Amino acid sequence: MGICHGKNTPQPQTVPGDPVVSSTTGPSSYSETTKPSSNFPFLSPSPLPSAFNSSPANSSRSSTPLRIFKRPFPPPSPAKHIKALLVRRHGSVKPNEASIPEGEECEVGLDKNFGFSKQFFTKYELGEEVGRGHFGYTSSAKAKKGELKGQEVAVKVIPKSKMTTAIAIEDVRREVKILRALTGHKNLVQFYDAYEDDDNVYMVMELCKGGELLDRILSRGGKYLEEDAKVVMVQILSVVAYCHLQGVVHRDLKPENFLFNTTDVKSPLKVIDFGLSDYVKPDDRLNDIVGSAYYVAPEVLHRAYGTEADMWSIGVIAYILLCGSRPFWARTESGIFRAVLKADPSFEEAPWPSLSTEAKDFVRRLLNKDYRKRMTAAQALSHPWLHDSQGVKVPLDILVYKLARAYICSSSLRRTGLGALAKTLTIPQLFYLREQFALLGPNKNGYISMQNFKTALLKNSTDAIRDSRVLDYVNMVSSLQYKKLDFEEFCAATVSVHQMESLETWEQHARRAYEIFEKDGNRPIVIEELASELGLSPSVPIHVVLQDWIRHSDGKLSFLGFVRLLHGMSSRSIPKADIKTSITV
């Protein structure tokens, strides 16, 4: 729930060649038992011996850092917002000096009545504590009556004394609301009910006895074989795609927040801890800096992000699964942030040279610092590394709604250009689009209408889709007036230019698309016409800005203009520096 305050943690014991970085696990995660020390060190970011071996002994086993990032960057820095955010969320004036806001910081007049049932102790007998976080703890319990009578459950207990601001209270309310709405996916921890009394809120959930994914990684010596890693990634991506389609972003995906249902080697994996989760519409951005340092996406630090931030976290998890090392590593939170913002993950050291090309491409396409070029969960399940795996089912992707809307609202010239680009797609690249087209329910003649977009989503919707206002967005898309789409035009409408740019073969695609465009769609263009097509403001010096878009020899669109057209250039997307430069020319 909410954001946790960081505190200094002892350095863990290091094993020669394998320095360990340790911290407390996240506040809301739980497992069957309180965490013991592990004999398996978390591997270093490099398999090479380290010169650093000065950490004190007898410290706890490795885990991810605390959720709040306590050491500020040199300005300009995203960290400058954190103190103000903590004050607003928890009422703590000195977040670096207190692990949790205490009861005496509570604002006067806060309403801590959630409207939940007050019959918890009538229905459940609370057992031993199985996990502890900064905002509460998790215990086992046994149902005394009702449908769950005799069944063991997990109970997350959150003291009301820790809810010191209205935002903290809202965090709890939203977590319960999201869990109620999303329950039903096989890889999501089952939520039963929420209760309260004068002192606490009690969230009753399924008890997972198989331990954390992190423990499994450590028990395997720090990494998974590719085939075993695929099984884990398919389950993670499946449940995250389910959440994203409903407009829910988890915001704290890490190995500690995935539990195995049982100790069996083939046990299903369950995502837990929606305490930091939030709703987000496809065209909205969030700005809270939350998450865990090793897994935080660059755009989160820039305070403008959406569901793509979860995909970055999954990329970090995939990297760790495959090689046992963190892709971004430093001894301080601020150092980790610098690495996330500036450094590129290494694929040169062992075992990466021995891993498949598809595995490396999969991880690279998740750890792209440009969120627009990152794969979605549905696209990741369609990736060649995974889509032949057993049990893979590609879900509906909200991205096709965003792209189709942009396509329909584009100029006819840009639509022609996107159609040329779509004709360059390979069979593997078309796999995802074929799956999405099929999910939209084409008629017997192979066409879909805009109404199909709404109908398909409603088949996959939960109550969360209304709270996130994704349904409002889809209603807007389905109401657009446009002809029916066959598969060929659907590909043109839903091909992502930004994602294509991330491919090593992008230049070949662009050149081939331009050849097709030259043959089928290029024509002499007047600059004023192009400016009108792009929606440029009359105040923009269009003759100077667009002069290199058009060939002087025949007045047709140049290759540079074609590529920029694919992106849908407008006055808002032209950098101010370019405009200033053009004015002075």
PAVEX-380587 format. One record per residue (C-alpha): residue number from 1; residue in one letter; chain; x, y, z. Coordinates in steps of 0.001 Angstrom, whole numbers, padded with zeros to 6 digits. Layout:
<sites>
SITE  martor  fike  marmar        u        v        w
SITE     NUM     A       A        X        Y        Z
...
</sites>
This chain:
<sites>
SITE  martor  fike  marmar        u        v        w
SITE       1     M       A   000000   000000   000000
SITE       2     G       A   001398   003339  -000966
SITE       3     I       A   005073   004152  -000909
SITE       4     C       A   007487   002939   001729
SITE       5     H       A   010230   004908   003345
SITE       6     G       A   013747   003691   002868
SITE       7     K       A   016125   002951   005660
SITE       8     N       A   019749   001985   005851
SITE       9     T       A   020313  -001737   005546
SITE      10     P       A   023441  -003690   006431
SITE      11     Q       A   025637  -004834   003551
SITE      12     P       A   025279  -008564   003017
SITE      13     Q       A   028107  -011013   003220
SITE      14     T       A   029914  -011300  -000089
SITE      15     V       A   031055  -014461  -001740
SITE      16     P       A   034307  -014086  -003710
SITE      17     G       A   033457  -013027  -007227
SITE      18     D       A   029786  -012494  -006365
SITE      19     P       A   029110  -009254  -004445
SITE      20     V       A   025650  -009183  -002948
SITE      21     V       A   023369  -006191  -002577
SITE      22     S       A   020667  -006513   000036
SITE      23     S       A   017576  -004708   001174
SITE      24     T       A   014221  -005334   002732
SITE      25     T       A   011499  -006834   000603
SITE      26     G       A   008507  -004791  -000451
SITE      27     P       A   005860  -003884   002053
SITE      28     S       A   002969  -005955   000842
SITE      29     S       A   004547  -009168  -000350
SITE      30     Y       A   004103  -012315   001630
SITE      31     S       A   005238  -015905   001507
SITE      32     E       A   004670  -019008   003586
SITE      33     T       A   007389  -018268   006100
SITE      34     T       A   009385  -015325   007329
SITE      35     K       A   012444  -014982   005147
SITE      36     P       A   015466  -016948   006353
SITE      37     S       A   019030  -016324   005310
SITE      38     S       A   019859  -017985   002014
SITE      39     N       A   022935  -019968   001083
SITE      40     F       A   022619  -018742  -002486
SITE      41     P       A   024081  -015300  -003195
SITE      42     F       A   022370  -013116  -005751
SITE      43     L       A   024864  -013073  -008597
SITE      44     S       A   026740  -009893  -009380
SITE      45     P       A   026108  -007875  -012528
SITE      46     S       A   029245  -009462  -013931
SITE      47     P       A   030521  -013052  -013775
SITE      48     L       A   034049  -011674  -013376
SITE      49     P       A   035675  -011537  -009910
SITE      50     S       A   035038  -008343  -008023
SITE      51     A       A   037615  -006208  -006293
SITE      52     F       A   035056  -005296  -003635
SITE      53     N       A   034913  -007720  -000721
SITE      54     S       A   034619  -005525   002307
SITE      55     S       A   030988  -005972   003334
SITE      56     P       A   030307  -007057   006897
SITE      57     A       A   029181  -010601   007501
SITE      58     N       A   025969  -012031   008887
SITE      59     S       A   023516  -009910   006919
SITE      60     S       A   020234  -010892   005345
SITE      61     R       A   019912  -012505   001929
SITE      62     S       A   019597  -010428  -001179
SITE      63     S       A   016409  -008809  -002273
SITE      64     T       A   015321  -005715  -004138
SITE      65     P       A   015712  -002280  -002581
SITE      66     L       A   012998  -000505  -000691
SITE      67     R       A   010304   001231  -002661
SITE      68     I       A   011196   004767  -001874
SITE      69     F       A   014425   006091  -003253
SITE      70     K       A   016065   007991  -000449
SITE      71     R       A   019316   009348  -001935
SITE      72     P       A   018779   012325  -004244
SITE      73     F       A   020430   012801  -007615
SITE      74     P       A   022475   015878  -008365
SITE      75     P       A   020076   018325  -009998
SITE      76     P       A   018312   018083  -012363
SITE      77     S       A   016921   014909  -010869
SITE      78     P       A   013628   013055  -010476
SITE      79     A       A   014581   012506  -006847
SITE      80     K       A   013835   016127  -006006
SITE      81     H       A   010129   015293  -006211
SITE      82     I       A   010280   012372  -003806
SITE      83     K       A   010359   014298  -000529
SITE      84     A       A   007359   016384  -001530
SITE      85     L       A   005563   013240  -002683
SITE      86     L       A   006182   011575   000676
SITE      87     V       A   004901   014577   002559
SITE      88     R       A   001749   014568   000444
SITE      89     R       A   001213   010809   000708
SITE      90     H       A   002239   010053   004279
SITE      91     G       A   002636   013321   006106
SITE      92     S       A   006321   012682   006841
SITE      93     V       A   008399   015841   006949
SITE      94     K       A   011709   013947   007089
SITE      95     P       A   011258   010809   005016
SITE      96     N       A   014937   009868   005184
SITE      97     E       A   014858   009767   008958
SITE      98     A       A   011746   007687   009600
SITE      99     S       A   010904   004259   008227
SITE     100     I       A   007162   004704   008604
SITE     101     P       A   005034   007703   009576
SITE     102     E       A   003896   007069   013119
SITE     103     G       A   000428   007465   014563
SITE     104     E       A   001072   010869   016043
SITE     105     E       A   001570   012274   012520
SITE     106     C       A  -002016   011481   011669
SITE     107     E       A  -003949   014358   010212
SITE     108     V       A  -006956   015446   012205
SITE     109     G       A  -010356   014498   010844
SITE     110     L       A  -009339   011622   008524
SITE     111     D       A  -012200   009236   007824
SITE     112     K       A  -010796   005727   008219
SITE     113     N       A  -014101   003955   007841
SITE     114     F       A  -013954   001869   004643
SITE     115     G       A  -017410   000352   004842
SITE     116     F       A  -015993  -003187   004959
SITE     117     S       A  -017563  -005946   007061
SITE     118     K       A  -016565  -005950   010732
SITE     119     Q       A  -017036  -009693   011194
SITE     120     F       A  -013443  -010792   010526
SITE     121     F       A  -012830  -012521   013863
SITE     122     T       A  -016238  -014118   013684
SITE     123     K       A  -015286  -015818   010412
SITE     124     Y       A  -011521  -016347   010719
SITE     125     E       A  -008989  -017488   013265
SITE     126     L       A  -005751  -015603   012752
SITE     127     G       A  -002591  -017748   012672
SITE     128     E       A   001123  -017025   012621
SITE     129     E       A   002736  -014191   010769
SITE     130     V       A   004212  -015211   007415
SITE     131     G       A   005550  -011906   006118
SITE     132     R       A   006008  -008302   007147
SITE     133     G       A   006158  -005021   005273
SITE     134     H       A   006336  -001358   006188
SITE     135     F       A   002587  -000834   006178
SITE     136     G       A   001527  -004025   007867
SITE     137     Y       A   002051  -007749   007889
SITE     138     T       A   000580  -010914   006441
SITE     139     S       A  -000571  -013872   008513
SITE     140     S       A  -002056  -017225   007782
SITE     141     A       A  -005618  -017773   008975
SITE     142     K       A  -008271  -020461   009004
SITE     143     A       A  -011888  -019911   008043
SITE     144     K       A  -014295  -020866   010829
SITE     145     K       A  -017511  -020537   008832
SITE     146     G       A  -018889  -019694   005422
SITE     147     E       A  -017889  -020995   001987
SITE     148     L       A  -014222  -021194   002976
SITE     149     K       A  -014816  -023093   006231
SITE     150     G       A  -011757  -025119   007175
SITE     151     Q       A  -009625  -023559   004430
SITE     152     E       A  -006299  -021848   005067
SITE     153     V       A  -006020  -018302   003720
SITE     154     A       A  -003590  -015413   003812
SITE     155     V       A  -004633  -012221   005565
SITE     156     K       A  -002912  -008925   004881
SITE     157     V       A  -003308  -006771   007996
SITE     158     I       A  -002868  -003015   007605
SITE     159     P       A  -003001  -000975   010828
SITE     160     K       A  -005089   002145   010522
SITE     161     S       A  -002486   003957   012621
SITE     162     K       A  -000192   003787   009582
SITE     163     M       A  -002752   005548   007386
SITE     164     T       A  -001672   009057   008192
SITE     165     T       A  -002947   010890   005103
SITE     166     A       A  -005996   010842   002872
SITE     167     I       A  -003816   009500   000045
SITE     168     A       A  -002669   006555   002161
SITE     169     I       A  -006307   005746   002933
SITE     170     E       A  -007170   005979  -000746
SITE     171     D       A  -004311   003594  -001556
SITE     172     V       A  -005923   000913   000592
SITE     173     R       A  -009362   001571  -000824
SITE     174     R       A  -008025   001349  -004395
SITE     175     E       A  -006054  -001847  -003712
SITE     176     V       A  -009192  -003604  -002476
SITE     177     K       A  -011198  -002267  -005408
SITE     178     I       A  -008642  -003498  -007939
SITE     179     L       A  -008349  -006918  -006314
SITE     180     R       A  -012129  -007326  -006262
SITE     181     A       A  -012384  -006356  -009927
SITE     182     L       A  -009507  -008413  -011320
SITE     183     T       A  -009975  -011692  -009463
SITE     184     G       A  -010415  -014510  -011937
SITE     185     H       A  -007119  -014898  -013795
SITE     186     K       A  -005286  -018125  -012964
SITE     187     N       A  -001997  -016265  -012387
SITE     188     L       A  -003470  -013620  -010085
SITE     189     V       A  -003730  -014278  -006361
SITE     190     Q       A  -007364  -014919  -005507
SITE     191     F       A  -008999  -012259  -003379
SITE     192     Y       A  -011844  -013331  -001074
SITE     193     D       A  -012967  -010313   000941
SITE     194     A       A  -011960  -007276   002969
SITE     195     Y       A  -012818  -006573   006600
SITE     196     E       A  -012062  -003865   009129
SITE     197     D       A  -012342  -002978   012783
SITE     198     D       A  -011302   000064   014766
SITE     199     D       A  -007610  -000820   014487
SITE     200     N       A  -006969  -002616   011205
SITE     201     V       A  -008021  -003459   007667
SITE     202     Y       A  -007924  -007192   006810
SITE     203     M       A  -007571  -008368   003204
SITE     204     V       A  -008336  -012081   002897
SITE     205     M       A  -006616  -013820  -000005
SITE     206     E       A  -005465  -017156  -001282
SITE     207     L       A  -002513  -018592   000670
SITE     208     C       A   000385  -019398  -001661
SITE     209     K       A   002728  -021941  -000090
SITE     210     G       A   005319  -022293  -002816
SITE     211     G       A   007498  -019318  -001940
SITE     212     E       A   008688  -016360  -004003
SITE     213     L       A   010007  -016481  -007537
SITE     214     L       A   013170  -014896  -006140
SITE     215     D       A   013716  -017922  -003904
SITE     216     R       A   013339  -020262  -006874
SITE     217     I       A   015913  -018254  -008814
SITE     218     L       A   018343  -018457  -005911
SITE     219     S       A   017705  -022177  -005409
SITE     220     R       A   018659  -022746  -009046
SITE     221     G       A   022026  -021106  -008539
SITE     222     G       A   020822  -017714  -009749
SITE     223     K       A   019397  -018434  -013182
SITE     224     Y       A   016995  -020529  -015250
SITE     225     L       A   017523  -022532  -018403
SITE     226     E       A   015817  -020912  -021394
SITE     227     E       A   012989  -023436  -021540
SITE     228     D       A   012249  -023033  -017831
SITE     229     A       A   012467  -019252  -018093
SITE     230     K       A   009904  -019337  -020901
SITE     231     V       A   007377  -021075  -018624
SITE     232     V       A   007786  -018329  -016033
SITE     233     M       A   007639  -015489  -018550
SITE     234     V       A   004473  -016795  -020237
SITE     235     Q       A   002656  -016766  -016879
SITE     236     I       A   003921  -013301  -015941
SITE     237     L       A   003036  -011821  -019330
SITE     238     S       A  -000374  -013471  -019385
SITE     239     V       A  -001535  -011917  -016119
SITE     240     V       A   000067  -008537  -016869
SITE     241     A       A  -001634  -008425  -020290
SITE     242     Y       A  -004911  -009160  -018483
SITE     243     C       A  -004340  -006248  -016097
SITE     244     H       A  -003243  -003829  -018808
SITE     245     L       A  -006280  -004532  -020958
SITE     246     Q       A  -008432  -003487  -017994
SITE     247     G       A  -006415  -000293  -017544
SITE     248     V       A  -004553  -001415  -014411
SITE     249     V       A  -000795  -000859  -014117
SITE     250     H       A   000871  -002843  -011308
SITE     251     R       A   003886  -000517  -010801
SITE     252     D       A   005877  -002903  -008595
SITE     253     L       A   006616  -006020  -010615
SITE     254     K       A   009640  -007884  -009244
SITE     255     P       A   010476  -011507  -008361
SITE     256     E       A   009367  -010998  -004744
SITE     257     N       A   005848  -010164  -005913
SITE     258     F       A   005333  -013460  -007710
SITE     259     L       A   004528  -016480  -005566
SITE     260     F       A   004196  -020141  -006463
SITE     261     N       A   000926  -021687  -005391
SITE     262     T       A   002609  -024867  -004138
SITE     263     T       A   006126  -026222  -003770
SITE     264     D       A   005635  -028421  -006843
SITE     265     V       A   008099  -027682  -009635
SITE     266     K       A   005194  -027130  -012061
SITE     267     S       A   003164  -024982  -009670
SITE     268     P       A   001388  -021994  -011220
SITE     269     L       A   002806  -018561  -010484
SITE     270     K       A   000659  -015835  -008894
SITE     271     V       A   001171  -012085  -008920
SITE     272     I       A   000522  -010371  -005581
SITE     273     D       A   000731  -006938  -003958
SITE     274     F       A  -001416  -004399  -005785
SITE     275     G       A  -000699  -001799  -003120
SITE     276     L       A   001023   000498  -005622
SITE     277     S       A  -001272  -000288  -008550
SITE     278     D       A  -003346   002362  -010244
SITE     279     Y       A  -005739   002916  -013124
SITE     280     V       A  -004536   004464  -016362
SITE     281     K       A  -006285   005177  -019669
SITE     282     P       A  -004437   004420  -022931
SITE     283     D       A  -003936   008135  -023631
SITE     284     D       A  -003097   009167  -020039
SITE     285     R       A   000214   009291  -018156
SITE     286     L       A   000911   008828  -014442
SITE     287     N       A   003489   010892  -012564
SITE     288     D       A   004000   009264  -009138
SITE     289     I       A   007558   008002  -008595
SITE     290     V       A   006877   004555  -007161
SITE     291     G       A   008301   001065  -007552
SITE     292     S       A   011508  -000737  -006643
SITE     293     A       A   014820   000732  -007711
SITE     294     Y       A   016250  -002174  -009717
SITE     295     Y       A   013005  -002544  -011658
SITE     296     V       A   011924   001072  -012145
SITE     297     A       A   011505   002233  -015754
SITE     298     P       A   013269   005365  -017076
SITE     299     E       A   009982   007136  -017802
SITE     300     V       A   008884   006654  -014175
SITE     301     L       A   011897   008707  -013116
SITE     302     H       A   010818   011295  -015664
SITE     303     R       A   007328   011280  -014094
SITE     304     A       A   005330   010448  -017230
SITE     305     Y       A   004447   006795  -017736
SITE     306     G       A   001755   004211  -018384
SITE     307     T       A   001505   000443  -018629
SITE     308     E       A   004811   000353  -020533
SITE     309     A       A   006604   000797  -017196
SITE     310     D       A   005472  -002692  -016175
SITE     311     M       A   007000  -004075  -019370
SITE     312     W       A   010381  -002621  -018450
SITE     313     S       A   010146  -004355  -015063
SITE     314     I       A   009335  -007625  -016813
SITE     315     G       A   012398  -007090  -018997
SITE     316     V       A   014539  -006789  -015866
SITE     317     I       A   012998  -009990  -014480
SITE     318     A       A   013655  -011799  -017787
SITE     319     Y       A   017277  -010610  -017770
SITE     320     I       A   017742  -011915  -014222
SITE     321     L       A   016062  -015240  -015018
SITE     322     L       A   018351  -015874  -017964
SITE     323     C       A   021712  -014817  -016568
SITE     324     G       A   021345  -014417  -012807
SITE     325     S       A   022505  -010787  -012837
SITE     326     R       A   020776  -007443  -012629
SITE     327     P       A   020959  -005430  -015863
SITE     328     F       A   021351  -002148  -013940
SITE     329     W       A   023425  -002241  -010805
SITE     330     A       A   025006   000171  -008356
SITE     331     R       A   025682   000358  -004646
SITE     332     T       A   023244   003220  -004061
SITE     333     E       A   019739   003991  -005238
SITE     334     S       A   020939   007110  -007036
SITE     335     G       A   023581   005030  -008792
SITE     336     I       A   020921   002569  -009897
SITE     337     F       A   018840   005458  -011246
SITE     338     R       A   021787   006745  -013280
SITE     339     A       A   022303   003297  -014738
SITE     340     V       A   018614   002953  -015597
SITE     341     L       A   018613   006341  -017311
SITE     342     K       A   021987   006164  -019049
SITE     343     A       A   023500   002652  -019181
SITE     344     D       A   022743  -000190  -021573
SITE     345     P       A   022422  -003762  -020271
SITE     346     S       A   025326  -006027  -021179
SITE     347     F       A   024756  -009006  -023448
SITE     348     E       A   028443  -009754  -023941
SITE     349     E       A   029315  -011591  -020744
SITE     350     A       A   028497  -015225  -020022
SITE     351     P       A   025995  -016789  -020378
SITE     352     W       A   024577  -014420  -023031
SITE     353     P       A   026805  -015563  -025944
SITE     354     S       A   025488  -019099  -025464
SITE     355     L       A   021809  -018088  -025318
SITE     356     S       A   019522  -018010  -028343
SITE     357     T       A   019282  -014953  -030572
SITE     358     E       A   015532  -014880  -029910
SITE     359     A       A   016048  -014742  -026126
SITE     360     K       A   018420  -011786  -026409
SITE     361     D       A   016116  -009970  -028816
SITE     362     F       A   013190  -010574  -026444
SITE     363     V       A   014991  -008953  -023511
SITE     364     R       A   016364  -006076  -025591
SITE     365     R       A   012911  -005185  -026868
SITE     366     L       A   011614  -004968  -023297
SITE     367     L       A   014572  -002967  -021988
SITE     368     N       A   014292  -000214  -024592
SITE     369     K       A   014551   003127  -022836
SITE     370     D       A   012009   004617  -025262
SITE     371     Y       A   008700   003298  -023946
SITE     372     R       A   007110   003750  -027392
SITE     373     K       A   009495   001148  -028808
SITE     374     R       A   008913  -001379  -026028
SITE     375     M       A   006790  -004469  -026605
SITE     376     T       A   003411  -004758  -024917
SITE     377     A       A   002585  -007912  -022949
SITE     378     A       A   000517  -009292  -025832
SITE     379     Q       A   003336  -008570  -028276
SITE     380     A       A   005846  -010241  -025962
SITE     381     L       A   003666  -013374  -025919
SITE     382     S       A   003728  -013212  -029734
SITE     383     H       A   007521  -012939  -029865
SITE     384     P       A   009304  -015815  -031649
SITE     385     W       A   011024  -016761  -028389
SITE     386     L       A   007668  -017505  -026741
SITE     387     H       A   004795  -017967  -029164
SITE     388     D       A   005638  -021630  -029843
SITE     389     S       A   005777  -022410  -026119
SITE     390     Q       A   003128  -024689  -024678
SITE     391     G       A   000079  -022938  -023301
SITE     392     V       A   000693  -019552  -024933
SITE     393     K       A  -002493  -017696  -025750
SITE     394     V       A  -002121  -014213  -027199
SITE     395     P       A  -004667  -011861  -025548
SITE     396     L       A  -006365  -008777  -026917
SITE     397     D       A  -004066  -005757  -026831
SITE     398     I       A  -005284  -002215  -026130
SITE     399     L       A  -002395  -000946  -028286
SITE     400     V       A  -004287  -001861  -031474
SITE     401     Y       A  -007059   000485  -030336
SITE     402     K       A  -004611   003375  -029933
SITE     403     L       A  -002943   002752  -033278
SITE     404     A       A  -006222   002253  -035161
SITE     405     R       A  -007567   005504  -033753
SITE     406     A       A  -004433   007396  -034824
SITE     407     Y       A  -004607   005810  -038283
SITE     408     I       A  -008233   006762  -038873
SITE     409     C       A  -007586   010321  -037699
SITE     410     S       A  -004533   010626  -039987
SITE     411     S       A  -004341   012186  -043433
SITE     412     S       A  -004903   010008  -046482
SITE     413     L       A  -001261   010512  -047405
SITE     414     R       A  -000050   009054  -044096
SITE     415     R       A  -002482   006140  -044343
SITE     416     T       A  -001024   005337  -047751
SITE     417     G       A   002483   005443  -046282
SITE     418     L       A   001522   003126  -043406
SITE     419     G       A  -000045   000753  -045915
SITE     420     A       A   003275   000609  -047781
SITE     421     L       A   005140  -000075  -044524
SITE     422     A       A   002719  -002855  -043577
SITE     423     K       A   003484  -004617  -046879
SITE     424     T       A   007099  -005055  -045766
SITE     425     L       A   006224  -007056  -042634
SITE     426     T       A   007560  -010595  -042445
SITE     427     I       A   005508  -013667  -041530
SITE     428     P       A   006789  -013685  -037891
SITE     429     Q       A   005983  -009969  -037616
SITE     430     L       A   002480  -010588  -038940
SITE     431     F       A   001791  -013274  -036317
SITE     432     Y       A   000782  -010781  -033620
SITE     433     L       A  -001437  -008796  -036023
SITE     434     R       A  -003195  -011954  -037227
SITE     435     E       A  -003928  -012910  -033627
SITE     436     Q       A  -005315  -009453  -032838
SITE     437     F       A  -007427  -009379  -035992
SITE     438     A       A  -008920  -012775  -035130
SITE     439     L       A  -009730  -011595  -031584
SITE     440     L       A  -011675  -008656  -033040
SITE     441     G       A  -014062  -011114  -034696
SITE     442     P       A  -014003  -010487  -038455
SITE     443     N       A  -017147  -011461  -040367
SITE     444     K       A  -017273  -014336  -042875
SITE     445     N       A  -015974  -012003  -045582
SITE     446     G       A  -012909  -011120  -043509
SITE     447     Y       A  -013838  -007568  -042489
SITE     448     I       A  -014148  -005808  -039154
SITE     449     S       A  -016055  -002636  -038366
SITE     450     M       A  -015258  -000121  -035678
SITE     451     Q       A  -018002  -001686  -033547
SITE     452     N       A  -015937  -004890  -033445
SITE     453     F       A  -013389  -003072  -031294
SITE     454     K       A  -015949  -002481  -028550
SITE     455     T       A  -017563  -005916  -028815
SITE     456     A       A  -014198  -007681  -028484
SITE     457     L       A  -013217  -005684  -025417
SITE     458     L       A  -016526  -006293  -023639
SITE     459     K       A  -015924  -010032  -023971
SITE     460     N       A  -012720  -009576  -021950
SITE     461     S       A  -013805  -006863  -019540
SITE     462     T       A  -013951  -006773  -015747
SITE     463     D       A  -015309  -004130  -013392
SITE     464     A       A  -011872  -002486  -013461
SITE     465     I       A  -012389  -001411  -017043
SITE     466     R       A  -015003   001129  -015969
SITE     467     D       A  -012961   002443  -013046
SITE     468     S       A  -009950   002944  -015325
SITE     469     R       A  -012168   004638  -017952
SITE     470     V       A  -010713   002377  -020650
SITE     471     L       A  -014295   001653  -021683
SITE     472     D       A  -014813   005374  -022343
SITE     473     Y       A  -011757   005352  -024574
SITE     474     V       A  -012971   002281  -026480
SITE     475     N       A  -016424   003846  -026909
SITE     476     M       A  -014715   006807  -028539
SITE     477     V       A  -012736   004527  -030889
SITE     478     S       A  -015774   002440  -031827
SITE     479     S       A  -017787   005583  -032616
SITE     480     L       A  -015315   006766  -035281
SITE     481     Q       A  -016822   006875  -038744
SITE     482     Y       A  -014711   004729  -041047
SITE     483     K       A  -015180   001983  -043598
SITE     484     K       A  -014752  -001683  -042693
SITE     485     L       A  -011183  -002945  -042477
SITE     486     D       A  -009854  -006073  -044133
SITE     487     F       A  -006705  -007681  -042744
SITE     488     E       A  -004403  -005771  -045083
SITE     489     E       A  -005692  -002373  -043993
SITE     490     F       A  -005852  -003523  -040368
SITE     491     C       A  -002098  -004171  -040593
SITE     492     A       A  -001593  -000659  -041957
SITE     493     A       A  -003702   000753  -039133
SITE     494     T       A  -001973  -001136  -036330
SITE     495     V       A   001679  -001319  -037360
SITE     496     S       A   003765   000624  -034827
SITE     497     V       A   006357   002804  -036518
SITE     498     H       A   008183   003394  -033235
SITE     499     Q       A   008467  -000328  -032550
SITE     500     M       A   009608  -000980  -036114
SITE     501     E       A   012346   001608  -035566
SITE     502     S       A   013761  -000492  -032735
SITE     503     L       A   014489  -003377  -035128
SITE     504     E       A   017920  -003848  -036678
SITE     505     T       A   016133  -004257  -040020
SITE     506     W       A   014300  -000923  -039746
SITE     507     E       A   016224   000774  -042559
SITE     508     Q       A   015472  -002104  -044943
SITE     509     H       A   011781  -001916  -044031
SITE     510     A       A   011722   001851  -044522
SITE     511     R       A   013554   001722  -047873
SITE     512     R       A   011332  -001059  -049174
SITE     513     A       A   008199   000761  -047977
SITE     514     Y       A   009358   003931  -049743
SITE     515     E       A   009810   001979  -052978
SITE     516     I       A   006239   000710  -052675
SITE     517     F       A   005022   004212  -051820
SITE     518     E       A   006885   005664  -054830
SITE     519     K       A   005148   003199  -057106
SITE     520     D       A   001637   003286  -055625
SITE     521     G       A   001140   006514  -053682
SITE     522     N       A   003768   009185  -054214
SITE     523     R       A   002714   012193  -056179
SITE     524     P       A   003667   015852  -056621
SITE     525     I       A   002833   017742  -053433
SITE     526     V       A   002483   021451  -052776
SITE     527     I       A   004089   022464  -049469
SITE     528     E       A   000888   024169  -048353
SITE     529     E       A  -001016   020957  -049017
SITE     530     L       A   001488   018928  -047006
SITE     531     A       A   001291   021430  -044148
SITE     532     S       A  -002496   021129  -044191
SITE     533     E       A  -002282   017306  -044216
SITE     534     L       A   000027   017427  -041188
SITE     535     G       A  -002106   019974  -039347
SITE     536     L       A   000709   022497  -039079
SITE     537     S       A  -000141   025851  -037595
SITE     538     P       A  -000012   028851  -039967
SITE     539     S       A   002451   030439  -037536
SITE     540     V       A   005031   027718  -038315
SITE     541     P       A   007478   028724  -041109
SITE     542     I       A   006328   025798  -043239
SITE     543     H       A   008394   026503  -046361
SITE     544     V       A   011599   026259  -044330
SITE     545     V       A   010510   023416  -042015
SITE     546     L       A   009188   021212  -044821
SITE     547     Q       A   011564   022070  -047644
SITE     548     D       A   013642   018871  -047202
SITE     549     W       A   010481   016751  -047154
SITE     550     I       A   009888   017332  -050883
SITE     551     R       A   012212   016533  -053781
SITE     552     H       A   012979   019656  -055797
SITE     553     S       A   013230   017618  -059015
SITE     554     D       A   009590   016529  -059202
SITE     555     G       A   007810   017917  -056125
SITE     556     K       A   007206   014453  -054660
SITE     557     L       A   007799   013331  -051088
SITE     558     S       A   011459   012575  -050368
SITE     559     F       A   012588   009527  -048363
SITE     560     L       A   013188   011748  -045320
SITE     561     G       A   009727   013230  -045697
SITE     562     F       A   008221   009777  -046077
SITE     563     V       A   009769   008498  -042834
SITE     564     R       A   008661   011617  -040958
SITE     565     L       A   005198   011282  -042445
SITE     566     L       A   004944   007742  -041047
SITE     567     H       A   005351   009230  -037589
SITE     568     G       A   002527   011692  -038207
SITE     569     M       A   004624   014831  -037838
SITE     570     S       A   002758   017942  -036754
SITE     571     S       A   003579   021323  -035316
SITE     572     R       A   003442   019781  -031857
SITE     573     S       A   005932   017049  -032764
SITE     574     I       A   008432   019327  -034529
SITE     575     P       A   011139   020208  -031993
SITE     576     K       A   011164   023884  -031055
SITE     577     A       A   014866   023973  -031815
SITE     578     D       A   014149   022981  -035422
SITE     579     I       A   011570   025732  -035750
SITE     580     K       A   013926   028310  -034253
SITE     581     T       A   016690   027167  -036586
SITE     582     S       A   014392   027354  -039584
SITE     583     I       A   013385   030884  -038669
SITE     584     T       A   016975   032055  -038611
SITE     585     V       A   017868   030409  -041925
</sites>
